[in-house]
């Protein structure tokens, strides 16, 4: 057994294992999308309940990420990683064997819990295994490539498995992968430093932040159905705000808090997390609306819709690798700004989507490749920025924060843009449009346009808020093979 993955080959194998894990976690957020019609037929799930097959995963994943990240610091990232993977694999097996909607949705929720434990622990081990600078940039380039392409690959793999083997296999496919990772992890991964102290006893902090985030995500993902001005949505948002405010009070009064607020003194970390919210808001919904356009307007089946994502996935992989090199040459700030602007350009092109007469090449292929390049160019530097200057025993917390920001941003963006799309489609019908494809496309176009606005705002915030000094020093240290100095806390 390797005590530490110091040799290049050992580090490469460790990175391959961790990147594969994150790929599966991201993939599972989207792999069931194209299988939903088959699931609805097989389990007799009402149309209005089908969305919870997806939302149950997102809800628990987003709610427990911060707690999962801190557990990695307190108990050891490799140990927590292993527990999370066992839970993830068992939940996947239970989901594939489900015979009722309730069983499937419960299994997806437990899958989300496993993913919330796995993801920050895996990113924490990437940052502690690879030295800050060029080595870590290259590792995070690989991480960004596989994680960023996971959403697109999920649609592709979901289509192939549903069409060839049945909907159950979009869940069963995780079981052998989880088993392989559980067996390989102790041999390939070194345990990370644990945080000194008894922070594991901050039960009140853990309860309030987890409940607050889970209720916030629930309110956002269900806002489209319940209505933004409904008693349910407003009430849940109020409860979430109260719980998160209580969390802040608890953490300020606890001697050894779950989340030491001193980490937010890092200016670049603060800015990276705000940027991640906006990137998530624009990009997560992009996958949702592209899938709807392909199937509801262009008439693609599950397999065709999945294959349509292949160029997007390949673009993300290539551009994430390029981004890791750019971060070393010009810094994460300039790379991130360029990525956000590419995302904005791709979404703006999507906003010109047409029907009738729309086509895959003109309306999906080229704008998706531009947006995919932007995703690769933004995902890698925002992750590097979020981890820059953190201590090894804070890596899990920083990982949980950046993942939480992306998930909450994605839930918020999808809720807002789905509402805009639905409203525009209804308005089109009311104005006299009779063609359903045309009305739907008008809604999609408006949603893409607002998503482009999120990406432009992300670029502006990156330019204004991320420390140029941190980016320059990180790039200089990476080029010279040094460890980058900690950012100035302002």
LUMFIVO-997381 format. One line per 2 residues: number of its first residue (from 1); for each residue x, z, y of C-alpha. Coordinates in Angstrom, 3 decimals, always signed. Each point is the difference from the previous one (the first is absolute). Example, Ala and Ser with C-alpha at 12.3 -4.5 7.8 and 13.67 -1.06 7.14 Angstrom:
1	+12.300:+7.800:-4.500 ~ +1.370:-0.660:+3.440 $
END
This chain:
1	+0.000:+0.000:+0.000 ~ +1.312:-0.881:+3.449 $
3	+0.484:+3.009:+2.216 ~ -0.060:-2.214:+3.058 $
5	-0.332:-3.743:+0.469 ~ +3.381:-0.403:+1.734 $
7	+1.276:-3.191:-1.646 ~ -1.307:-3.281:+1.466 $
9	-1.648:-0.905:-3.316 ~ -1.657:+3.423:-0.203 $
11	-1.242:-0.260:+3.559 ~ -1.321:-3.479:-0.664 $
13	-1.939:+1.164:-3.042 ~ -1.346:+3.000:+1.925 $
15	-1.154:-2.263:+2.831 ~ -1.633:-2.424:-2.460 $
17	-1.952:+2.875:-1.548 ~ -1.096:+1.454:+3.338 $
19	-0.916:-3.388:+1.463 ~ -2.018:-0.888:-3.109 $
21	-1.858:+3.284:+0.372 ~ -0.943:-0.651:+3.620 $
23	-1.002:-3.544:-0.909 ~ -2.489:+1.359:-2.547 $
25	-1.349:+2.594:+2.445 ~ -0.640:-2.609:+2.707 $
27	-1.236:-2.562:-2.503 ~ -2.661:+2.382:-1.299 $
29	-1.619:+0.214:+3.409 ~ -0.927:-3.701:-0.235 $
31	+0.121:-0.998:-3.672 ~ -3.629:+0.985:-0.637 $
33	-1.390:-2.039:+2.926 ~ -0.474:-3.280:-1.837 $
35	-1.208:+1.886:-3.090 ~ -2.888:+1.662:+1.844 $
37	-2.669:-2.569:-0.981 ~ +0.980:+0.367:-3.677 $
39	+0.023:+3.804:+0.293 ~ -3.428:-0.060:+1.626 $
41	-1.436:-2.052:-2.858 ~ +1.716:+1.938:-2.810 $
43	-0.816:+3.499:+1.238 ~ -3.218:-0.811:+1.854 $
45	+1.420:+1.163:+3.340 ~ -2.257:-0.507:+3.024 $
47	+1.422:-2.378:+2.601 ~ +0.119:+2.735:+2.652 $
49	+2.005:+2.262:-2.341 ~ +2.622:-2.565:-1.047 $
51	+2.118:+0.642:+3.086 ~ +0.648:+3.542:-1.240 $
53	+2.031:-1.350:-2.893 ~ +2.491:-0.951:+2.730 $
55	-0.753:+2.758:+2.499 ~ +0.376:+2.886:-2.478 $
57	+3.655:-0.964:-0.486 ~ +0.660:-0.465:+3.719 $
59	-1.791:+3.211:+0.941 ~ +1.967:+2.344:-2.252 $
61	+3.258:-1.919:+0.498 ~ -0.217:+0.330:+3.784 $
63	-1.174:+3.614:-0.106 ~ +2.730:+1.379:-2.258 $
65	+3.076:-1.973:+1.146 ~ +1.256:+2.630:+2.415 $
67	-0.359:+2.756:-2.578 ~ +1.675:-2.180:-2.614 $
69	+2.947:-0.630:+2.294 ~ +0.529:+3.659:+0.715 $
71	-0.248:+0.922:-3.675 ~ +2.879:-2.413:-0.603 $
73	+2.124:+1.979:+2.477 ~ -1.006:+3.386:-1.377 $
75	+0.054:-0.617:-3.752 ~ +2.396:-2.926:-0.337 $
77	-0.915:-3.661:+0.417 ~ +0.813:-1.082:-3.562 $
79	-2.067:+2.773:-1.564 ~ -3.007:-0.698:+2.232 $
81	+0.439:-3.744:-0.559 ~ -0.235:+0.503:-3.760 $
83	-3.146:+2.135:+0.243 ~ -1.651:-2.553:+2.252 $
85	+0.827:-2.886:-2.320 ~ -1.452:+1.795:-3.050 $
87	-3.192:+0.667:+1.967 ~ -0.135:-3.608:+1.209 $
89	+0.412:-1.418:-3.502 ~ -2.650:+2.261:-1.557 $
91	-2.474:-0.790:+2.792 ~ +0.600:-3.736:-0.510 $
93	-0.733:+0.373:-3.704 ~ -3.171:+1.971:+0.732 $
95	-1.132:-2.621:+2.512 ~ +0.413:-2.841:-2.473 $
97	-1.998:+1.950:-2.588 ~ -2.774:+0.934:+2.467 $
99	-3.547:-0.722:-1.136 ~ -1.827:+1.002:+3.183 $
101	+0.498:-0.471:+3.765 ~ +0.592:+3.731:+0.481 $
103	+2.770:+0.096:-2.586 ~ +1.746:-3.012:+1.534 $
105	-0.209:+1.297:+3.570 ~ +1.261:+3.444:-1.083 $
107	+2.916:-1.617:-1.841 ~ +0.865:-2.057:+3.076 $
109	-0.005:+3.178:+2.099 ~ +2.441:+1.684:-2.401 $
111	+2.108:-3.174:+0.097 ~ +0.125:+0.410:+3.767 $
113	+1.183:+3.604:-0.403 ~ +2.778:-1.125:-2.325 $
115	+1.001:-2.718:+2.454 ~ +0.069:+2.504:+2.892 $
117	+2.441:+2.124:-1.985 ~ +2.132:-2.928:-1.171 $
119	+0.423:-2.070:+3.167 ~ +1.670:+2.476:+2.407 $
121	+2.150:+1.409:-2.822 ~ +1.233:-3.511:-0.833 $
123	+0.823:-0.865:+3.618 ~ +1.690:+3.385:+0.383 $
125	+2.277:-0.795:-2.948 ~ +0.864:-3.395:+1.485 $
127	+1.163:+1.672:+3.210 ~ +1.986:+2.736:-1.764 $
129	+1.573:-2.363:-2.561 ~ +1.265:-2.543:+2.536 $
131	+2.178:+0.960:+2.961 ~ -1.508:-0.520:+3.437 $
133	+1.200:-3.309:+1.422 ~ +0.480:-3.428:-1.582 $
135	-0.379:+1.313:-3.558 ~ -3.342:+1.646:+0.707 $
137	-1.137:-2.994:+2.036 ~ +0.586:-2.282:-2.985 $
139	-1.820:+2.426:-2.292 ~ -2.952:+0.243:+2.379 $
141	-0.009:-3.793:+0.249 ~ -0.631:-0.145:-3.745 $
143	-2.536:+2.828:+0.332 ~ -1.767:-1.817:+2.823 $
145	-0.044:-3.287:-1.896 ~ -1.712:+1.367:-3.088 $
147	-2.253:+2.461:+1.828 ~ -1.023:-2.517:+2.643 $
149	-0.812:-2.645:-2.599 ~ -1.945:+2.446:-2.166 $
151	-3.278:-0.607:+1.818 ~ +0.206:-3.771:-0.440 $
153	+1.274:+0.293:-3.568 ~ -2.886:+2.347:-0.806 $
155	-2.527:-2.700:+0.800 ~ +1.970:-2.550:-2.028 $
157	+0.477:+2.244:-3.033 ~ -3.568:+1.265:+0.230 $
159	-1.300:-3.558:-0.164 ~ +2.196:-0.913:-2.969 $
161	-0.849:+3.143:-1.996 ~ -3.728:-0.084:+0.754 $
163	-0.279:-3.669:-0.889 ~ +2.141:+0.225:-3.140 $
165	-0.518:+3.454:-1.519 ~ -2.838:+1.741:+1.826 $
167	-0.349:+2.433:+2.891 ~ +1.254:+2.978:-2.057 $
169	+3.502:-1.456:-0.005 ~ +0.430:+0.379:+3.758 $
171	+0.237:+3.716:-0.906 ~ +1.492:-0.133:-3.508 $
173	+2.994:-1.952:+1.331 ~ +1.223:+3.182:+1.721 $
175	+0.233:+2.037:-3.205 ~ +3.123:-1.546:-1.612 $
177	+1.667:-0.278:+3.408 ~ -0.633:+3.695:+0.698 $
179	+1.313:+0.952:-3.446 ~ +3.188:-2.029:+0.542 $
181	+0.599:+1.609:+3.396 ~ -0.580:+3.542:-1.309 $
183	+2.556:-0.563:-2.789 ~ +2.575:-1.711:+2.243 $
185	-0.233:+2.292:+3.062 ~ +2.082:+2.939:-1.350 $
187	+2.708:-2.426:-1.105 ~ +0.222:-2.064:+3.181 $
189	-1.004:+2.314:+2.851 ~ +1.891:+2.976:+1.381 $
191	-1.965:+3.000:+1.195 ~ -0.148:+0.242:+3.796 $
193	+0.919:+3.099:+2.020 ~ -2.806:+2.522:+0.205 $
195	-1.001:+1.675:+3.211 ~ +1.114:+3.606:+0.191 $
197	-2.629:+2.643:+0.620 ~ -3.473:+0.752:-1.224 $
199	-1.999:-2.708:+1.722 ~ -1.928:-0.558:-3.198 $
201	-2.147:+3.021:+0.925 ~ -1.523:-1.683:+3.068 $
203	-3.331:-0.357:-1.786 ~ -2.053:-0.039:+3.205 $
205	+2.083:-2.810:+1.474 ~ -0.198:-2.037:-3.202 $
207	-3.775:+0.453:-0.246 ~ -0.815:-0.833:+3.626 $
209	+2.209:-3.102:+0.300 ~ -1.078:-1.433:-3.356 $
211	-3.706:+0.597:+0.628 ~ +0.292:-1.257:+3.588 $
213	+1.755:-3.241:-0.970 ~ -2.304:-0.633:-2.973 $
215	-3.143:+0.474:+2.124 ~ +1.475:-2.168:+2.773 $
217	+0.711:-2.853:-2.425 ~ -3.462:+0.383:-1.561 $
219	-1.679:-0.161:+3.410 ~ +1.943:-3.146:+0.864 $
221	-0.510:-1.909:-3.256 ~ -3.749:+0.794:-0.058 $
223	-0.596:-0.592:+3.731 ~ -0.940:-3.641:-0.552 $
225	-2.872:+0.957:-2.312 ~ -1.077:+3.218:+1.726 $
227	+0.431:-1.276:+3.561 ~ +2.512:+1.128:+2.604 $
229	-2.635:+1.859:+1.988 ~ -1.670:+1.574:-3.031 $
231	-0.287:+3.735:-0.461 ~ +2.081:-0.280:-3.174 $
233	+2.940:-1.805:+1.611 ~ +0.076:+2.101:+3.166 $
235	-0.442:+3.199:-1.983 ~ +2.789:-0.824:-2.446 $
237	+2.365:-1.012:+2.800 ~ -0.769:+3.313:+1.696 $
239	+0.700:+1.946:-3.196 ~ +3.253:-1.925:-0.549 $
241	+1.108:+0.686:+3.585 ~ -0.810:+3.710:-0.390 $
243	+1.949:+0.259:-3.267 ~ +3.029:-1.824:+1.425 $
245	-0.105:+2.211:+3.097 ~ -0.137:+3.043:-2.288 $
247	+2.992:-1.406:-1.864 ~ +1.994:-0.154:+3.231 $
249	-0.892:+3.629:+0.791 ~ +0.915:+1.139:-3.521 $
251	+3.345:-1.807:+0.053 ~ +0.962:+1.473:+3.368 $
253	-0.673:+3.526:-1.276 ~ +1.563:-0.358:-3.460 $
255	+3.585:+1.147:-0.415 ~ +0.762:-2.706:-2.579 $
257	-2.518:-2.801:+0.649 ~ -0.906:-2.867:-2.281 $
259	+0.760:-2.417:+2.863 ~ +2.639:+1.276:+2.432 $
261	-0.982:-1.579:+3.318 ~ +3.669:-0.083:+0.999 $
263	+0.207:-3.338:-1.833 ~ -2.155:-1.542:+2.737 $
265	+2.768:+0.654:+2.507 ~ +1.548:-3.200:-1.325 $
267	-1.218:-2.594:+2.486 ~ +0.561:-2.944:-2.320 $
269	-1.907:+1.680:-2.833 ~ -2.984:+0.606:+2.290 $
271	+0.017:-3.590:+1.216 ~ +0.413:-1.451:-3.503 $
273	-3.048:+1.873:-1.272 ~ -2.179:-1.154:+2.904 $
275	+1.198:-3.538:-0.606 ~ -0.810:+0.307:-3.711 $
277	-3.602:+0.921:+0.848 ~ -0.417:-3.239:+1.963 $
279	+1.815:-2.163:-2.562 ~ -2.201:+1.436:-2.732 $
281	-3.122:-0.597:+2.105 ~ +0.795:-3.689:+0.384 $
283	+1.469:-0.869:-3.376 ~ -2.064:+1.965:-2.519 $
285	-3.183:-1.626:+1.227 ~ +1.663:-3.438:-0.094 $
287	+0.087:+0.071:-3.811 ~ -3.650:+1.067:-0.073 $
289	-1.265:-2.819:+2.241 ~ +2.183:-2.708:-1.574 $
291	-1.436:+0.857:-3.413 ~ -3.562:-0.168:+1.337 $
293	+0.674:-3.347:+1.704 ~ +1.512:-1.490:-3.149 $
295	-2.865:+1.116:-2.247 ~ -3.038:-0.032:+2.279 $
297	+0.797:-3.017:+2.180 ~ +2.416:-2.206:-1.954 $
299	-1.653:+0.874:-3.328 ~ +3.122:+1.115:-1.886 $
301	-0.393:+1.942:-3.248 ~ +2.031:+3.141:-0.793 $
303	+2.970:-1.848:-1.499 ~ +0.146:-2.625:+2.762 $
305	-0.175:+2.705:+2.683 ~ +2.834:+1.867:-1.688 $
307	+2.221:-3.080:-0.243 ~ -0.673:-0.774:+3.659 $
309	+1.942:+3.154:+0.894 ~ +3.201:-1.075:-1.746 $
311	+1.638:-1.666:+3.067 ~ -0.819:+3.064:+2.102 $
313	+1.597:+2.347:-2.543 ~ +3.149:-2.142:-0.231 $
315	+0.276:-0.161:+3.794 ~ -0.162:+3.785:+0.264 $
317	+2.709:+0.418:-2.645 ~ +2.384:-2.463:+1.680 $
319	-0.554:+1.299:+3.534 ~ +0.350:+3.653:-0.968 $
321	+3.452:-0.811:-1.368 ~ +0.899:-1.821:+3.215 $
323	-1.339:+2.926:+2.045 ~ +2.330:+2.475:-1.713 $
325	+2.951:-2.132:+1.145 ~ -1.377:-0.390:+3.519 $
327	-0.378:+3.765:+0.343 ~ +3.734:+0.333:-0.650 $
329	+0.868:-2.782:+2.463 ~ -2.400:+0.502:+2.914 $
331	-1.657:+3.352:-0.711 ~ -3.398:+1.084:-1.274 $
333	-1.658:-0.110:+3.429 ~ +0.482:-3.718:+0.678 $
335	-0.827:-0.861:-3.625 ~ -3.208:+2.026:+0.142 $
337	-1.138:-1.594:+3.263 ~ +0.564:-3.493:-1.400 $
339	-1.940:+0.945:-3.141 ~ -2.975:+1.289:+1.988 $
341	-0.076:-3.184:+2.084 ~ +0.060:-2.150:-3.146 $
343	-2.909:+2.014:-1.409 ~ -1.877:-0.547:+3.264 $
345	+0.680:-3.752:-0.142 ~ -1.182:-0.239:-3.608 $
347	-3.200:+1.952:+0.684 ~ -0.689:-2.040:+3.128 $
349	+0.283:-3.168:-2.101 ~ -2.376:+1.523:-2.525 $
351	-2.437:+0.564:+2.872 ~ -0.346:-3.804:+0.208 $
353	-1.374:-0.065:-3.565 ~ -2.733:-2.596:-0.443 $
355	-3.175:-0.748:-1.952 ~ -1.348:-2.341:-1.107 $
357	+2.985:-2.210:-0.649 ~ +2.481:+2.847:-0.440 $
359	+2.985:-0.457:-2.272 ~ +2.524:+2.161:-1.785 $
361	+3.020:-1.771:+1.489 ~ -1.150:-0.041:+3.616 $
363	-1.920:+3.269:+0.158 ~ +1.806:+2.274:-2.464 $
365	+3.396:-1.216:-1.219 ~ +1.943:-0.457:+3.247 $
367	-1.374:+2.973:+1.966 ~ +0.426:+2.256:-3.050 $
369	+3.675:-0.976:-0.259 ~ +0.567:+0.856:+3.666 $
371	-1.811:+3.323:-0.395 ~ +1.920:+0.617:-3.236 $
373	+3.293:-0.571:+1.794 ~ -1.141:+2.481:+2.618 $
375	-0.880:+2.537:-2.677 ~ +3.478:-0.276:-1.511 $
377	+1.623:+0.218:+3.424 ~ -2.046:+3.045:+1.019 $
379	-0.413:+2.041:-3.203 ~ +3.749:+0.392:-0.609 $
381	+1.094:+1.030:+3.535 ~ -2.960:+2.338:+0.565 $
383	+0.890:+1.818:-3.234 ~ +3.666:+0.215:+0.974 $
385	-0.941:+1.259:+3.471 ~ -2.318:+2.628:-1.477 $
387	+2.791:+1.367:-2.248 ~ +2.869:-0.249:+2.508 $
389	+1.635:+3.319:+0.815 ~ -1.979:+2.098:-2.487 $
391	+1.816:+2.467:-2.247 ~ -0.051:-0.491:-3.788 $
393	-2.352:+2.971:-0.391 ~ -2.407:-1.620:+2.504 $
395	-0.071:-3.390:-1.716 ~ -3.202:+0.715:-1.911 $
397	-1.807:+1.156:+3.138 ~ +1.149:-3.045:+1.991 $
399	-1.018:-2.263:-2.902 ~ -3.420:+1.633:-0.167 $
401	-0.461:-0.407:+3.748 ~ +0.775:-3.725:+0.111 $
403	-2.161:-0.687:-3.067 ~ -2.849:+2.034:+1.491 $
405	+0.260:-1.888:+3.282 ~ -0.247:-3.338:-1.812 $
407	-2.946:+1.109:-2.145 ~ -1.969:+1.576:+2.847 $
409	+0.733:-3.062:+2.144 ~ -1.185:-2.269:-2.798 $
411	-3.234:+1.972:-0.460 ~ -0.621:+0.073:+3.752 $
413	+0.755:-3.696:+0.419 ~ -2.203:-1.051:-2.895 $
415	-2.883:+2.169:+1.247 ~ +0.238:-1.352:+3.553 $
417	+0.551:-3.639:-0.945 ~ -2.668:+0.004:-2.722 $
419	-2.475:+1.318:+2.579 ~ +1.022:-2.739:+2.456 $
421	-0.255:-2.663:-2.704 ~ -3.431:+1.160:-1.161 $
423	-1.294:+0.198:+3.562 ~ +1.260:-3.515:+0.814 $
425	-1.515:-1.426:-3.170 ~ -3.372:+1.609:+0.755 $
427	+0.220:-1.300:+3.566 ~ +0.634:-3.514:-1.313 $
429	-3.127:+0.143:-2.146 ~ -2.030:+1.319:+2.926 $
431	+1.234:-2.873:+2.195 ~ -1.389:-2.541:-2.439 $
433	+2.845:-0.664:-2.440 ~ -1.465:-0.714:-3.440 $
435	+3.141:-0.767:-1.985 ~ +1.208:+3.270:-1.568 $
437	+3.596:-1.247:-0.240 ~ +0.061:-0.788:+3.729 $
439	-1.421:+3.403:+0.947 ~ +2.463:+1.836:-2.249 $
441	+2.911:-1.977:+1.402 ~ -0.945:+0.887:+3.574 $
443	+0.170:+3.655:-0.999 ~ +3.358:-0.434:-1.726 $
445	+1.430:-1.813:+3.031 ~ -0.955:+2.814:+2.386 $
447	+1.486:+2.596:-2.351 ~ +3.287:-1.922:-0.243 $
449	+0.166:-0.269:+3.795 ~ -0.321:+3.765:+0.461 $
451	+2.562:+0.496:-2.769 ~ +2.397:-2.208:+1.958 $
453	-0.577:+2.315:+2.959 ~ +1.049:+2.993:-2.141 $
455	+3.234:-1.803:-0.878 ~ +0.757:-0.833:+3.651 $
457	-0.558:+3.657:+0.922 ~ +2.358:+1.015:-2.812 $
459	+2.697:-2.279:+1.455 ~ -0.481:+1.509:+3.469 $
461	+0.183:+3.566:-1.329 ~ +3.135:-0.820:-1.980 $
463	+1.639:-1.423:+3.117 ~ -0.935:+2.972:+2.162 $
465	+0.145:+3.003:-2.337 ~ +2.717:-0.610:-2.605 $
467	+3.395:+1.165:+1.184 ~ +2.322:-2.946:+0.662 $
469	+2.946:+2.389:-0.303 ~ -1.083:+1.056:-3.502 $
471	-0.357:-3.642:-1.048 ~ +3.409:-0.999:+1.437 $
473	+1.809:+2.957:-1.560 ~ -1.668:-0.566:-3.348 $
475	+0.995:-3.696:+0.031 ~ +3.559:+0.748:+1.121 $
477	+0.473:+2.672:-2.671 ~ -1.462:-2.318:-2.643 $
479	+2.362:-2.831:+0.938 ~ +2.995:+2.324:-0.058 $
481	-1.002:+1.665:-3.246 ~ -0.550:+3.412:+1.584 $
483	-2.887:+2.430:-0.183 ~ -2.141:-0.464:+3.076 $
485	-0.165:+3.011:+2.318 ~ -3.214:+1.928:+0.249 $
487	-2.296:-1.201:+2.776 ~ -0.341:+1.949:+3.198 $
489	-3.091:+2.225:-0.106 ~ -2.053:-0.773:+3.117 $
END
